[in-house]
Amino acid sequence: MREAADLPSQLLLTHRAEKDLLALEKAVRQRIKADILRLAQNQIPFQQLKKIHGFAPPVWQLTSGRFRVIYRRETQQLLILRVVAKPDQKDLFRSLR
């Protein structure tokens, strides 16, 4: 586990990520928010995380049920880029490049 100094001091969501979350059912949205908070605190199992190759700076994926949270982690910042259903993730990665 990382020390407190390694934890991000800011958790930010892009406008698009906010819209993605608001479009989901309340129960699903709450589960994803809980996973994002656990991610910010480094309390998420590594099996739920995946580095997406081909992006600089690196882009990561958090699996939360049948949804994927796409994010970037910088020194003091955790930036949530998008929240998408698993079938839509390939199209999303094409659009991010």
N, C-alpha and C positions, 0 to 999 in steps of 0.2 A: 504494500500500500504506500502511496506517496505521502510525503509530509504536507502539512498545511500550506507551506510556502509554494508547493507545486500546484495547488488547486487554483483554478481560474477565479479571478475576482469579479469578472463580468460574465453573465449569461445573456447572450443577445439572440434574438430571432429576426430573420429578415421579414420584410412585409409579406412575402410570398409564403414563408413558413407559418406565419400567423394565420393567413387565409386558409392554408392547408389544414391547420388544427381546428379552426372554427367550422370547417365544413364536415367534420367528423361527429359521430354520435358522442354524447357526453361521456359515457362509460369508457369508450375507446380513447377519447381525448384525455381523460384523467389518467388512464394507464400509461399513455405515451408521455404525458407531463411528468409522471412519477419516475419513469425510466430516464428522462432527460435530467431530472434533478439528481438521480443516483449517478448518472454519468458525470455530472459536474462535480460530484463529491468523490469520484473514483471508487464507487461502490457497485459497479456493474460487472457481471462476469465477462471475462475476456471473450468467451464464446459468442457473445452477442455483438461483438465489434469486428469490423472488417475494414482494412485499408483499401481504398479504391485506387488502383494504379493508373498512371497517366496524367495526374494532376499535380501542379506545383503552384502554391503550397499544397500539401497533402489534404485529401478529402477522405473522410471516414464515414462508415455506415453503422448505425445502431439498429439492430433488429428488435422490434417491439411488436410481438404477435405477427400479424400479416402485414404490418407496416414497416417502412424503413425511414429512419431519421438520418438525413444527410447533413454532415457537420464538418467544420474545421476547428481545430484546437490550436490556439496560439498561446504564447507564454502566459498572459493574464486574461485570456478571452476564450470563451466557448461560443462559437457562432453557429447557430442552427440555420442551415440553408433551405432545406425543404423537408416535408413529411409526405411520403407517397406510399401508395399500396404497392406491394411486391410486383404485381404484373406491369406496373407503370415505370419501374425503376430504370429499365434499359433506355426508354425514350428520354427520361430525365438526364441520364449521363451523356447521351448524345447532344442534348441541348446545352449542357454545361461546358462542353469543350469549345 
